[in-house]
Amino acid sequence: MTVPNITITTSDPVKTGQLVWEELNKANLAAVRNGQSAVLL
């Protein structure tokens, strides 16, 4: 399972955490559609 490269361009730590979570969530959905196992969040 490859982990996508996530680039965050904000200095707000709360927003950064949310953006990372959203990117991981999108990656999980794509992986599930491709029949791969999802990364546990």
PyMOL Python script that loads the backbone (N, CA, C, O; Angstrom):
from pymol import cmd

cmd.read_pdbstr("""\
ATOM      1  N   MET A   1       0.853  -1.196   0.000  1.00  0.00           N
ATOM      2  CA  MET A   1       0.000   0.000   0.000  1.00  0.00           C
ATOM      3  C   MET A   1       0.884   1.239   0.000  1.00  0.00           C
ATOM      4  O   MET A   1       1.704   1.424   0.900  1.00  0.00           O
ATOM      5  N   THR A   2       0.719   2.072  -0.992  1.00  0.00           N
ATOM      6  CA  THR A   2       1.497   3.300  -1.042  1.00  0.00           C
ATOM      7  C   THR A   2       0.722   4.414  -0.367  1.00  0.00           C
ATOM      8  O   THR A   2      -0.491   4.537  -0.538  1.00  0.00           O
ATOM      9  N   VAL A   3       1.424   5.212   0.391  1.00  0.00           N
ATOM     10  CA  VAL A   3       0.798   6.349   1.069  1.00  0.00           C
ATOM     11  C   VAL A   3       0.994   7.574   0.190  1.00  0.00           C
ATOM     12  O   VAL A   3       2.118   7.881  -0.206  1.00  0.00           O
ATOM     13  N   PRO A   4      -0.089   8.275  -0.117  1.00  0.00           N
ATOM     14  CA  PRO A   4       0.042   9.448  -0.983  1.00  0.00           C
ATOM     15  C   PRO A   4       0.861  10.545  -0.324  1.00  0.00           C
ATOM     16  O   PRO A   4       0.861  10.693   0.898  1.00  0.00           O
ATOM     17  N   ASN A   5       1.549  11.302  -1.143  1.00  0.00           N
ATOM     18  CA  ASN A   5       2.332  12.424  -0.628  1.00  0.00           C
ATOM     19  C   ASN A   5       1.374  13.575  -0.342  1.00  0.00           C
ATOM     20  O   ASN A   5       0.711  14.081  -1.248  1.00  0.00           O
ATOM     21  N   ILE A   6       1.306  13.979   0.913  1.00  0.00           N
ATOM     22  CA  ILE A   6       0.363  15.025   1.319  1.00  0.00           C
ATOM     23  C   ILE A   6       1.125  16.315   1.604  1.00  0.00           C
ATOM     24  O   ILE A   6       2.006  16.349   2.463  1.00  0.00           O
ATOM     25  N   THR A   7       0.784  17.361   0.884  1.00  0.00           N
ATOM     26  CA  THR A   7       1.428  18.653   1.092  1.00  0.00           C
ATOM     27  C   THR A   7       0.464  19.582   1.821  1.00  0.00           C
ATOM     28  O   THR A   7      -0.650  19.821   1.355  1.00  0.00           O
ATOM     29  N   ILE A   8       0.892  20.095   2.949  1.00  0.00           N
ATOM     30  CA  ILE A   8       0.053  20.992   3.748  1.00  0.00           C
ATOM     31  C   ILE A   8       0.687  22.382   3.743  1.00  0.00           C
ATOM     32  O   ILE A   8       1.872  22.536   4.037  1.00  0.00           O
ATOM     33  N   THR A   9      -0.112  23.380   3.409  1.00  0.00           N
ATOM     34  CA  THR A   9       0.429  24.742   3.333  1.00  0.00           C
ATOM     35  C   THR A   9      -0.351  25.681   4.245  1.00  0.00           C
ATOM     36  O   THR A   9      -0.863  26.707   3.798  1.00  0.00           O
ATOM     37  N   THR A  10      -0.438  25.326   5.523  1.00  0.00           N
ATOM     38  CA  THR A  10      -1.074  26.216   6.483  1.00  0.00           C
ATOM     39  C   THR A  10      -0.320  26.113   7.795  1.00  0.00           C
ATOM     40  O   THR A  10       0.210  25.055   8.133  1.00  0.00           O
ATOM     41  N   SER A  11      -0.270  27.221   8.538  1.00  0.00           N
ATOM     42  CA  SER A  11       0.439  27.221   9.814  1.00  0.00           C
ATOM     43  C   SER A  11      -0.511  26.931  10.975  1.00  0.00           C
ATOM     44  O   SER A  11      -0.087  26.853  12.128  1.00  0.00           O
ATOM     45  N   ASP A  12      -1.802  26.773  10.663  1.00  0.00           N
ATOM     46  CA  ASP A  12      -2.795  26.490  11.698  1.00  0.00           C
ATOM     47  C   ASP A  12      -2.810  24.984  11.973  1.00  0.00           C
ATOM     48  O   ASP A  12      -3.223  24.212  11.108  1.00  0.00           O
ATOM     49  N   PRO A  13      -2.369  24.550  13.161  1.00  0.00           N
ATOM     50  CA  PRO A  13      -2.278  23.112  13.425  1.00  0.00           C
ATOM     51  C   PRO A  13      -3.619  22.387  13.379  1.00  0.00           C
ATOM     52  O   PRO A  13      -3.675  21.226  12.974  1.00  0.00           O
ATOM     53  N   VAL A  14      -4.688  23.044  13.782  1.00  0.00           N
ATOM     54  CA  VAL A  14      -6.000  22.398  13.746  1.00  0.00           C
ATOM     55  C   VAL A  14      -6.413  22.151  12.300  1.00  0.00           C
ATOM     56  O   VAL A  14      -6.878  21.065  11.952  1.00  0.00           O
ATOM     57  N   LYS A  15      -6.240  23.165  11.467  1.00  0.00           N
ATOM     58  CA  LYS A  15      -6.588  23.033  10.059  1.00  0.00           C
ATOM     59  C   LYS A  15      -5.689  21.997   9.389  1.00  0.00           C
ATOM     60  O   LYS A  15      -6.148  21.230   8.543  1.00  0.00           O
ATOM     61  N   THR A  16      -4.421  21.973   9.760  1.00  0.00           N
ATOM     62  CA  THR A  16      -3.492  20.993   9.207  1.00  0.00           C
ATOM     63  C   THR A  16      -3.974  19.583   9.511  1.00  0.00           C
ATOM     64  O   THR A  16      -4.002  18.727   8.626  1.00  0.00           O
ATOM     65  N   GLY A  17      -4.355  19.338  10.766  1.00  0.00           N
ATOM     66  CA  GLY A  17      -4.844  18.017  11.151  1.00  0.00           C
ATOM     67  C   GLY A  17      -6.073  17.629  10.348  1.00  0.00           C
ATOM     68  O   GLY A  17      -6.202  16.481   9.923  1.00  0.00           O
ATOM     69  N   GLN A  18      -6.971  18.571  10.140  1.00  0.00           N
ATOM     70  CA  GLN A  18      -8.186  18.308   9.378  1.00  0.00           C
ATOM     71  C   GLN A  18      -7.862  17.995   7.925  1.00  0.00           C
ATOM     72  O   GLN A  18      -8.445  17.080   7.342  1.00  0.00           O
ATOM     73  N   LEU A  19      -6.935  18.749   7.332  1.00  0.00           N
ATOM     74  CA  LEU A  19      -6.562  18.519   5.937  1.00  0.00           C
ATOM     75  C   LEU A  19      -5.907  17.156   5.762  1.00  0.00           C
ATOM     76  O   LEU A  19      -6.195  16.441   4.803  1.00  0.00           O
ATOM     77  N   VAL A  20      -5.023  16.799   6.693  1.00  0.00           N
ATOM     78  CA  VAL A  20      -4.372  15.489   6.622  1.00  0.00           C
ATOM     79  C   VAL A  20      -5.417  14.389   6.711  1.00  0.00           C
ATOM     80  O   VAL A  20      -5.375  13.426   5.947  1.00  0.00           O
ATOM     81  N   TRP A  21      -6.361  14.530   7.647  1.00  0.00           N
ATOM     82  CA  TRP A  21      -7.408  13.528   7.821  1.00  0.00           C
ATOM     83  C   TRP A  21      -8.246  13.396   6.550  1.00  0.00           C
ATOM     84  O   TRP A  21      -8.569  12.285   6.130  1.00  0.00           O
ATOM     85  N   GLU A  22      -8.595  14.523   5.942  1.00  0.00           N
ATOM     86  CA  GLU A  22      -9.397  14.491   4.716  1.00  0.00           C
ATOM     87  C   GLU A  22      -8.637  13.811   3.586  1.00  0.00           C
ATOM     88  O   GLU A  22      -9.215  13.029   2.831  1.00  0.00           O
ATOM     89  N   GLU A  23      -7.341  14.104   3.464  1.00  0.00           N
ATOM     90  CA  GLU A  23      -6.539  13.480   2.409  1.00  0.00           C
ATOM     91  C   GLU A  23      -6.444  11.976   2.633  1.00  0.00           C
ATOM     92  O   GLU A  23      -6.556  11.203   1.682  1.00  0.00           O
ATOM     93  N   LEU A  24      -6.239  11.554   3.873  1.00  0.00           N
ATOM     94  CA  LEU A  24      -6.168  10.123   4.175  1.00  0.00           C
ATOM     95  C   LEU A  24      -7.506   9.459   3.886  1.00  0.00           C
ATOM     96  O   LEU A  24      -7.556   8.339   3.379  1.00  0.00           O
ATOM     97  N   ASN A  25      -8.584  10.153   4.209  1.00  0.00           N
ATOM     98  CA  ASN A  25      -9.914   9.621   3.966  1.00  0.00           C
ATOM     99  C   ASN A  25     -10.137   9.404   2.469  1.00  0.00           C
ATOM    100  O   ASN A  25     -10.661   8.366   2.067  1.00  0.00           O
ATOM    101  N   LYS A  26      -9.743  10.372   1.647  1.00  0.00           N
ATOM    102  CA  LYS A  26      -9.877  10.252   0.192  1.00  0.00           C
ATOM    103  C   LYS A  26      -9.028   9.100  -0.316  1.00  0.00           C
ATOM    104  O   LYS A  26      -9.461   8.337  -1.179  1.00  0.00           O
ATOM    105  N   ALA A  27      -7.809   8.972   0.222  1.00  0.00           N
ATOM    106  CA  ALA A  27      -6.922   7.885  -0.191  1.00  0.00           C
ATOM    107  C   ALA A  27      -7.536   6.539   0.180  1.00  0.00           C
ATOM    108  O   ALA A  27      -7.448   5.584  -0.592  1.00  0.00           O
ATOM    109  N   ASN A  28      -8.155   6.458   1.354  1.00  0.00           N
ATOM    110  CA  ASN A  28      -8.803   5.224   1.783  1.00  0.00           C
ATOM    111  C   ASN A  28      -9.947   4.860   0.850  1.00  0.00           C
ATOM    112  O   ASN A  28     -10.078   3.698   0.464  1.00  0.00           O
ATOM    113  N   LEU A  29     -10.771   5.823   0.483  1.00  0.00           N
ATOM    114  CA  LEU A  29     -11.895   5.550  -0.402  1.00  0.00           C
ATOM    115  C   LEU A  29     -11.406   5.053  -1.748  1.00  0.00           C
ATOM    116  O   LEU A  29     -11.983   4.124  -2.313  1.00  0.00           O
ATOM    117  N   ALA A  30     -10.347   5.660  -2.271  1.00  0.00           N
ATOM    118  CA  ALA A  30      -9.785   5.244  -3.551  1.00  0.00           C
ATOM    119  C   ALA A  30      -9.221   3.837  -3.437  1.00  0.00           C
ATOM    120  O   ALA A  30      -9.391   3.024  -4.346  1.00  0.00           O
ATOM    121  N   ALA A  31      -8.551   3.541  -2.328  1.00  0.00           N
ATOM    122  CA  ALA A  31      -7.953   2.224  -2.129  1.00  0.00           C
ATOM    123  C   ALA A  31      -9.032   1.154  -2.043  1.00  0.00           C
ATOM    124  O   ALA A  31      -8.879   0.072  -2.608  1.00  0.00           O
ATOM    125  N   VAL A  32     -10.113   1.447  -1.345  1.00  0.00           N
ATOM    126  CA  VAL A  32     -11.204   0.484  -1.204  1.00  0.00           C
ATOM    127  C   VAL A  32     -11.832   0.203  -2.567  1.00  0.00           C
ATOM    128  O   VAL A  32     -12.153  -0.943  -2.882  1.00  0.00           O
ATOM    129  N   ARG A  33     -12.007   1.243  -3.370  1.00  0.00           N
ATOM    130  CA  ARG A  33     -12.562   1.057  -4.710  1.00  0.00           C
ATOM    131  C   ARG A  33     -11.648   0.193  -5.563  1.00  0.00           C
ATOM    132  O   ARG A  33     -12.112  -0.543  -6.434  1.00  0.00           O
ATOM    133  N   ASN A  34     -10.331   0.284  -5.308  1.00  0.00           N
ATOM    134  CA  ASN A  34      -9.369  -0.501  -6.073  1.00  0.00           C
ATOM    135  C   ASN A  34      -9.166  -1.886  -5.475  1.00  0.00           C
ATOM    136  O   ASN A  34      -8.338  -2.655  -5.964  1.00  0.00           O
ATOM    137  N   GLY A  35      -9.911  -2.212  -4.421  1.00  0.00           N
ATOM    138  CA  GLY A  35      -9.815  -3.534  -3.828  1.00  0.00           C
ATOM    139  C   GLY A  35      -8.656  -3.697  -2.862  1.00  0.00           C
ATOM    140  O   GLY A  35      -8.346  -4.814  -2.449  1.00  0.00           O
ATOM    141  N   GLN A  36      -8.017  -2.602  -2.499  1.00  0.00           N
ATOM    142  CA  GLN A  36      -6.928  -2.673  -1.532  1.00  0.00           C
ATOM    143  C   GLN A  36      -7.498  -2.468  -0.135  1.00  0.00           C
ATOM    144  O   GLN A  36      -8.614  -1.973   0.025  1.00  0.00           O
ATOM    145  N   SER A  37      -6.732  -2.847   0.860  1.00  0.00           N
ATOM    146  CA  SER A  37      -7.184  -2.621   2.228  1.00  0.00           C
ATOM    147  C   SER A  37      -6.929  -1.168   2.606  1.00  0.00           C
ATOM    148  O   SER A  37      -5.926  -0.576   2.205  1.00  0.00           O
ATOM    149  N   ALA A  38      -7.840  -0.606   3.375  1.00  0.00           N
ATOM    150  CA  ALA A  38      -7.726   0.794   3.759  1.00  0.00           C
ATOM    151  C   ALA A  38      -6.724   0.961   4.886  1.00  0.00           C
ATOM    152  O   ALA A  38      -6.504   0.045   5.678  1.00  0.00           O
ATOM    153  N   VAL A  39      -6.126   2.127   4.951  1.00  0.00           N
ATOM    154  CA  VAL A  39      -5.217   2.463   6.043  1.00  0.00           C
ATOM    155  C   VAL A  39      -6.070   2.836   7.253  1.00  0.00           C
ATOM    156  O   VAL A  39      -7.009   3.624   7.142  1.00  0.00           O
ATOM    157  N   LEU A  40      -5.739   2.269   8.396  1.00  0.00           N
ATOM    158  CA  LEU A  40      -6.505   2.601   9.597  1.00  0.00           C
ATOM    159  C   LEU A  40      -6.149   3.996  10.070  1.00  0.00           C
ATOM    160  O   LEU A  40      -4.972   4.339  10.179  1.00  0.00           O
ATOM    161  N   LEU A  41      -7.159   4.796  10.349  1.00  0.00           N
ATOM    162  CA  LEU A  41      -6.916   6.172  10.795  1.00  0.00           C
ATOM    163  C   LEU A  41      -6.894   6.228  12.320  1.00  0.00           C
ATOM    164  O   LEU A  41      -6.702   7.298  12.896  1.00  0.00           O
TER     165      LEU A  41
END
""", "prot")
cmd.dss("prot")
cmd.show_as("cartoon", "prot")
cmd.util.cbc("prot")
cmd.orient("prot")
